[in-house]
């Protein structure tokens, strides 16, 4: 895997630690390109005297660099080694910063992938007390008579990489390097064959630890691609990298489509508790916002939990939010956008100011805040009444031909089924041992269920993309 990439091991000696002001006075690079290994080094004239402290640290004196080529004179050669290669350096932020600044001065944009061997040493050997380059060399038994010279430090980095690969094994070494660099790599316990077996179809997946513990539970439109994303672009200290390092195996279930995947994920997360997944706050009833017209033509908003029982019959205009906090936050944002006064909307107590321009100036708010204005502001959240007079079965099919029927009534999900043409019955995916006859489909929806905001928004999103069939029209013929 990593053999497909070029690695440029680089060390710079500089006149100080600030890339914006200090200069490079020595550079060395060893290019690892498959079976090919090339190297280049040079002292550089920094155009200034070498500070005494730097002379003592590196042994490089001003007389040694005076008359040597400048960075601009060697940049073409150096670029030929670094271009399209992964930059490898110990404390790589330092070297990358100097290279970026110096190349910018000659009109080149240098933004490489970076492998920091200091971070790699800390990751692979967290029990070592120190991870500076000299301390690492001491641990691995690599000795050099020269320190703080560019090529000597490049040799030390190469020695550490060779040691770590042999000590930890190719699979572990490549995985940790890949995570640090942001390359698509697999954990040592997961083979390419395991990944190839995962289809690029909609479904849900579980990432498991070595003891079988559930680390993460997710859904995807393309399962294989989504699973692979967990092993890409993970910073060494990120939550994503922490998850990737603990993954031992993957379980997956292909489903009929994106709606099915979302419904199954929602149901699974109610009972399963992934250890390394941010848990959504438990939701209560959705928050309903009613529009109350006043005698002066203004409208006020009233927040309440759940939907009014007779909402379908009255046709009352209401907006629906995930919960009360969500409602208050979004209405406050929309009030600013539409220049509405929260005091006039009845959402702040008498005597309080809402922050609108009129309240801020201590003036009476002007203009109408009628139903039409408030309706326009909350248009994206207006509740859509159930568009059917009975339950429906929503048909979904993936590219591989697998299909499901989702039983829904009044925006409430009552189960997902596969159709068995031989038995002329529906079998629930979560309980395939229990068939459901066509006659019993409607009775399933007689169960009392609270409206779930996430299901309401999800079903509305698929309203025009899938086939919605009233239960009374469901027959063996159109079930095929």
N, C-alpha and C positions, 0 to 999 in steps of 0.2 A: 504493500500500500504506500508507505512512505518513500519507497524507491522511485516512485513516479514524480517526486518533487526534488527541486534543487535547494540545497542548503548552503548558505554562505556564512561561515564562521568568521566573525569580525572582532577585532579589538582596536581601539583608538587610544593614543596617548595625547593629551591636550594640555594647554597652558593653564587651564582652570576648569571649573565645573559648570559654567554658564554658557550654553550653546549660542546665546544671542551676542555675547561679548568676547568669549575666549576662542582660541583657535586650535585646530588639529595640527600636531607636530610629528605624528607618526601614525601610519595605518597599515594593518595587515589583514589579509583575507585568505581563507582556504575554502575553495568551492568544492562541495561534494555533489556531483552530478551523475547519479547512477554509478557505473564502474569507474567513472573519470574523476580524478582529484587534481585540482589546479591550485596554485598559490601565488600570491603577490604581496609584496611589502615595500614600503618606502618611508624614509624620513621626509618631512614636509617643512618648508620654511613658513613659520606662522606670521612672519612680518613684524615680529616684536621680540623682545627679550624673554627668555624662559625664566619665570620666577624661581627664586632660590629654593622654595619648598618643593616645587615640581622637579627641579634638578636633583634634589636629594632623594626624592621618591623614585624617579625613573632612571637617573643617571644620564639623562639627555641634557646637554649644556647648549647654550646659545650658539657657540662656535660650531657645534655638530650639525645644526639645522640651517645656518646661514648659507645662502646660495643653493640650497636644495630646491626642487620644484615646488611651486605653490599648489594648493588644492585645485585651483582652476586648470592648472597644467596637467594634472593627473586624473581629473574627473572623468574623462572619456574612458580611460583604462579601467578605473574603479567601477564605473557604471556597467561595463561589460561583464564584470563578475557579479554584481549585485542585482542587475535587472532581472525580474521575474523569479528571483530566488528568495527563499525564506531567510530572513536575517536572524542569525544565532549569535547571542552575546551574553556575557555575564553581567547582570544588572542592565538589561538591554535598553531600558528607557534612556539611559545616558547616551549610549552609542547611537541609537536611533535618532535621538534629538539632535546630536551634532551633525549626523549625515543629512538629516532632513533640512537643517538650516543651511548647511554649506551647499547642498545641491540646489536649494531654492535660489541662492545667490547667483548661480550660473544658469538659472532658468529651467531646472528640472524639478518635477514633482515626485518626491520619493515617499511613498506610503506603503511599505512592505508588510507582509505578514511577519510576525516576530515570535521567536522562541527564546525566552529568557532562561538560561541555564541555572540562574540563581533560584528562580521559581520552580524549575524542574527538580533541583536538588532538594528544596524544601518539601515538595510534593512526594517524591520517591523515598526520601530519608528524613522524615519528620523528627526522628529520635536523635539525629546528629545535633550537637550543641551549637555548631556554627556552620554557615553555608557560604562564606566568602570563598573566593577561588583558591587562595592559599590553604585554607582549612580543608576544602574539598580534596585538594591534591594530597594533603597529608593523610586523609582518610583512605584514599584509594591507592596510596603508595606510589604516586607519581612525583618525581623529584626533578627540579630544574635549577640550574645555577643562576638563572636570570629570572627576575620578577619585575612586573610592571613595565615590560617591553611588549610591544604589540604581538609579534609572532610567537613569543614564548607563552603569552596568555592564550592565544589561539590554540597552541599545542595542548595546553592544559585543559581547555574546554573539550577538545577532541578526545583526550584521554578519559575525561569524565563521561562523555557520551558512550564511548566504547565500553567502559566499565559498567555503566548502568544498564546497557542493553544486554550484556552477558549476565549480570547479576540478577536482574528482574525478569529476564526472558523477553523475547521479541514481542509477544502479544501485549504484555503489560506496558513495556516501554513505548511501543507505537501508540497505544491507547492514551497514555498520559501526554505524550508529545502532541498527539492530535487534538486533545482537549485544550491544551495551552495555546496551540496555534490557530485552532478553529477549523480543523480538517474533519471530514466525515470518517470517523473511525468507530470500530465496534469494541465493546467490552470483551475481555479475554474469554468469558464464558459463552459468548454468542458468536456463532459462526456465520459466514456469509450465506450458507445454505439455510440457516434459520431465518435470516432476513428475506431471502429469495422466496421462502414459503409464504410470507405475508403478502396478501393480495393488495393491489392499489385500488381497493374498493371501499365504500363507506362502511363504517363499523365502529366498535369500541375496542379498546385495548387496555391491558393491565401490565404495568411494569412491576416485577417482583424482585425481592432481595434474595440472598443466598438461602435463607431459611424459609422461603416461600411467603414472606410478609409482603403485603400490598404497599407499594411505595407511591404509585400514581395510577389514576384511572382517568382515561380520556376518550374522546370521540374524534373521528376524522372523516373527511371526504375521501381521502386516499390513505389507507392504513399504513402501508409500507413507508411512504414518504414522511408521514407524521412521526412514526417511531424513529426514523433516522434523524429527524431534527433534534431529538433529545441528545444526540451525540455530536452535534455540530455547534460551532460558535459559542462554546461555553467558556467563559472566563474562569481562571483557576480558582478564584475565591467566590464564585457565584453559586446561587442555589441550584442552577441548572447543572453545574459541574458536580456538586455534591450528590445530586440525584443520579447523574450518569455513572458516577463511580460506584454506586451501590446496586445498580441494576445487574441482576444475575440471569434473568430470563424474561420472556415476553409471552403473554397470552393474548389472543385476539379473537374476535367474533365478527365475521363479515355480515352485514345487514343489507336490507334492500335499498337504502338510500340515506340521505342526510337527515331527513325527518326521523326515520327510525333510529339512527344513531343518537340523535339528540334526546329522543324520548327514553331510550334504553339507558343512556348515561344519567339522565335525571332520576330515573327510578333506582339505579344502582347506587348513586351517591347518597340516597336516603338511608341505606343500610351499611354500606361499606365505608371505612374510614382510612383513606390512604395516609401513610405516615409523613410523606414529604410533599404534600400537595396543600396549597392554601385552601382552607375550607371556607366555602361561602357561608355568610351569616345566615342562620336559620330564619326562614321567612314566615311571617304570620300571614294573615289575610291581606290581599291587595288593598290598596287605599283608593277609595272612590271619591272623586271630587264633583260635587253637584253645583250647578249654576242657579243661583237664586236671584231673581229680578226684583229690584226695589221700585218704590213708587216714583222715584225721580229718574228712572230710566237706567240707573247704574245696575251693575250686577255684582253680587258677592259670591265668593266661593266657600263651600262648606266641605270639610274633609271628614270621611267616615270609613270605618273598616268594612271590607266586603262590598258586594253589590246589593242594592235594594232587591228584595224578593220579587217585586212585580215589575222590574225594569223592562222586561220584554213586552209587557202589556201596555205600560204607560208611554213608552217611547221617549222617556226622559233623557235629556242630553247630559251625559256624564263623561268625565275623563278618568282613566284608570292608570294607576302607578303601582310599582312593585310593592311599596310600603309607604307609611306616612313620611318617613324621613326623605325618601326618594321624591315624593310629591312636593314637599316643602322646598327642597333644594332646587328642583327643576322649575317650579313656579317662580321662585325668586330670580333665577337666571332669565327666564322668559319675560318676566316683568321688566327687567332692565332692557332687554332687546326690543320689546314692544312699548316701552315707556308707560307702563302701567303702575299705578300706585297701590302697594300692598295694603295700605291703610283703608283705602276705598274698597278694596276687594275683601276686606274684613279678615285679613290674615295677620294683622298686628293689632295689639290692644289699643283702645282709645288713649290718646295722648302720646303714643309712641310714634316715632318717625320711621318710615320704611327705607329711606335712602334714595328715593326718587328725587328728581330735581326740585319739584314743588315743596316736598317735605324738607329738603335740605335748606331751601330758602325761606322756610316758614310761611309759604304761601298756600292758598287753597289750590288743589289740583284742578287743572282746567281740562276741558275736552270730555267726550263721552267715554265711558267704560262699560258700554252695553254688552249684551250677550255676543253680538257678532265679533266685537273686538277680542273679547276673552276667548271665544271659540277659535279665532284665527291663531291666537297665541298658543293654545293647547291642542291645535289640530292633530299633531302627531300622537296624541294620547287619548283622543276621543274613543270611547267604547263603541265597538261595532256589534250590534245585536246579532245573535245567532241567525244566519241566513236561511235556515231550514226549519221545517215544522216537525222534524223527527231526527233520530240519530243517523249518522252517515258512516260509511266505510270508505276510508281513503286508501287508494291503491298506489303502491310504490314498487318500482322494479329497478334493479341495478343492471350494469352493463353485462354481467355474467348470466342474467336471466332469473336470478333469485327475486322473489316477490313477497310482499306482505300486504295485509289489510289492517289499517288502524281504525279501531272503533272509537268514534268521537260523538259526543252529544253536548250541546250548549258549551262548547269550547273545553270540555272535560274529556280526558283520555281514559277509556275503559279497557284498554288492552290492545296488543298487536298479535295478529294471527297469520298463519299460512293456510292455504286452501288445499285440502286433500281431495282431488277430483274423484278418486276411486271410492272413498267413503262419503263423498259429498258433505263434508263437514269442515269446520274451521278448527285448527289446533293452535292454542296460545303458545307463543314462542317461549315464554317463561315457565310453562307447564304443559309440555307436549303430551302428557299422559291423559289430559282431560279434554275431550272434544266438545265443540260447541255447535249445536245444530243451527240451521238457518232460522228455525222458529224461536230459538232461545236468544238470538242476537239482541233483539230489542229489549228483552227482559233484563239483560246484563246492565243496561243503562238506567234501570230503575234504582240502582244503588245510589245512596246519597253521597255526593262528593263535593268538597270545597273547590272553588275555582282557583287554579294555580296560575299566577301571573305569567310565569315563564312558559307554560303550555299555551296560554292564550296568545302571547306574542309570537310564539313559534308557529302555531297553526295558522295564524293570520299571514305570516310570511310565506307559507306554502299554499295559500288559498288559490292562487292562479296557476301554480306549477304542476299540481297533481290532480288526479281524477277523484272527485268526491261523489260517491254514489249513495243516495238515500237507501236505508236498509230495506224499505218496501220494494225497491227495484233490484235488489240483489238476488240473482238466480244462478243456477249452475252454469248457464251459458255465459253470462257476463263475468263470472268469477274466473274463467279460464284465461 
